[in-house]
């Protein structure tokens, strides 16, 4: 039976049966995820020589990439012609002559298991560095009945120089005038479109966050600090984020023409979960350029949401994914980037339905662990994960 519930960390659509026990994740080291195969495929690289542009003389590659989900096949459809699957983590395998199916794994005793791939090759480049511009948005007026702990969490990270403060560039934005406990500045943003409070989540009572993030993105675009780095990372305040691990995993990453964003939750329709959002520089630039167009786009229709509003308005992560898809940004799988209790497949086998699940901090993988909403929980998790897997050199 297919379970449904869509949108960001709170609302998602789970497809198919649970993955093998979460114990299997314990063996994953963050560097393993650096392949970032698209549509489950190992990217096939072809070397091209003879480029003559004096301002851009470098080796070029081509990679097999996943196009927008809209042109990929559902798990119930034949994927022979599309060569890709709309559900994250599924791969298109040939079953019979001229037929193919999206599957988590293929049984060679039953099928030919030749992998189909999207026929479109796109140019890619080696990213010059793993430098990161990281940002956080603190929401004080959440609309919920419980006071936010985000200020306390960011005070702790700032005082100890952890999380985004270890990135080459960083910023903090908020709906209120704030300063962190050690004097670090917080940029207050204002409601440009009057949509910060237009709707609340039924499950949490909190405001849908696409409006406030739209204004944070606009300030980022104006200040242009993000352009000084090669990667853009959005982090939730309650995520234990270790930038050095993410840098290590990005060392061998190729950026597809038009940019790439990295989905982090498998076996869901929309796997770009907001606890850790990783954008290539080109991808983030595309999002910034098209904020207004995407908010007004009738096809995206963010205030209604996917499936005619069945799951409510889009959160900022789903909106960003939909906007980038619309404008040609490619999606890549990076499931090893996070341990995220919001992702059903990353919960323990007997905890699949527990939306309050917290990951195992003593497991040796993940650049981000989420959620830890209390300072003491966050600090303990950080100590445990660093003891299990020290920062790579």
Secondary structure, 3 states (H helix, E strand, C coil): CCECCCCCCCCCCECCCCCCCHHHHHHCCHHHHHHCCHHHCCCCCEEECCCCCHHHCCCEEEEECECCHHHCECCCCECCCCCCECCCCCEEEEEECCEEEEECCCCCCCCCCCECCCCCEEEEEECCCCCEEEEEEECCCCCCCCCCCHHHHHHHHHHCCCHHHHCCEEEEEECCCCECCCCCECEECCCCCCCCCCCECCCCCCECCHHHHHHHHHHHHHHCHHHHCCEEEEECCCCEECHHHHHHHCCCCEEECCCEEEECCCCECCCCCCCEEEEEHHHHHHHHHCHHHHHHCCCCCCCCCHHHHCCCCCCHHHHHHHHHHHCCCEEEECHHHEEECCCHHHCCHHHCCCCCCCCCCCCCCCCEEECCCCHHHHHHHHHHHHHHCCCCC
